Amino acid sequence: LLTDPVVPCGQILALHLSIPSIFFLRGLPCSFDLQATQCPDPPSYVPRTFTDNSDRMTFIQRVENLFLKSLEYFLCNFAYLPFELLASDVLHRPVTMKELLSHGSIWLKRMDFVFEYPMPVMPNIVFIGGINCGKKK
């Protein structure tokens, strides 16, 4: 099942039908993609979304990054609670977002290290960064 994990209804369906799922995404809020695939995500190195920080941060930027990562935890748990409840009802067992997304077979990420910072990834993550970049005139 080819699905977008931002709204995990496709993944809930894939788990209910016991079929493999392929995620097609740019990135997930709250770093759920990194947590689900068990990629390293230290706040001292990986900049949070919407901060405009690079992988070379000052001490103040690292503290800001740590604060935003801890704030993301509470906000994302609140935002994705309806999907966790839906998945628990459909699958008849308690499910978290991290557990739900960890069953993805392949992650097709629309990013490229040319435009982003390099990061360690797991073998089931494939970068397909050129498909959303227009040709320069």
Secondary structure as GFF3:
##gff-version 3
##sequence-region A 1 137
A	DSSP	beta_strand	2	3	.	.	.	ID=ss1
A	DSSP	alpha_helix	9	17	.	.	.	ID=ss2
A	DSSP	beta_strand	22	25	.	.	.	ID=ss3
A	DSSP	three_ten_helix	29	31	.	.	.	ID=ss4
A	DSSP	alpha_helix	32	36	.	.	.	ID=ss5
A	DSSP	alpha_helix	59	79	.	.	.	ID=ss6
A	DSSP	alpha_helix	81	91	.	.	.	ID=ss7
A	DSSP	alpha_helix	97	101	.	.	.	ID=ss8
A	DSSP	beta_strand	106	109	.	.	.	ID=ss9
A	DSSP	beta_strand	125	127	.	.	.	ID=ss10
A	DSSP	three_ten_helix	129	132	.	.	.	ID=ss11
###
